[in-house]
Amino acid sequence: MTISIWVDSWQLQCCGEPFRIDAGVSWRLTYDRDLAWLADVLAPTAVRVDAAEDHHGGITVPTSGTVTRIRELHCRFDPGPVPGSGQLSDVEETVKWVDDRGDLRFAGFVVEFKRDQQA
């Protein structure tokens, strides 16, 4: 089963490990984080996010699988994320520090993830 996962820029910068397409990863996912702001920012793209990767507590589920697609999300902030301003760009791998693009600030990654089969 493939799901779409949000990886906040600060989560990767703080204590995450960069990853690439076709990489096997083990993450702690949360399904209860409020991602309404992300849905608003992504509205024009019709991309939906199912879960968020989280290193810092809360209720998380250990999940292993393979990364099948990575997209950087840049959007406007005024002072918070501006609805409808999201722009996605496909990349082959992540890096801890991604440059802003003019008035579009880097917010994080939208990752397509194929979960391992459960035994």
Secondary structure, 3 states (H helix, E strand, C coil): CEEEEEEEHHHHHHHCCCCECCCEEEEEEECCCCCHHHHHHHHHHCCCCCEEECCCCCCCEEEEEEEEEEEEEEECECCCECCCCCEEEEECECCCCCCCECCEEEEEEEEEEEECCCC
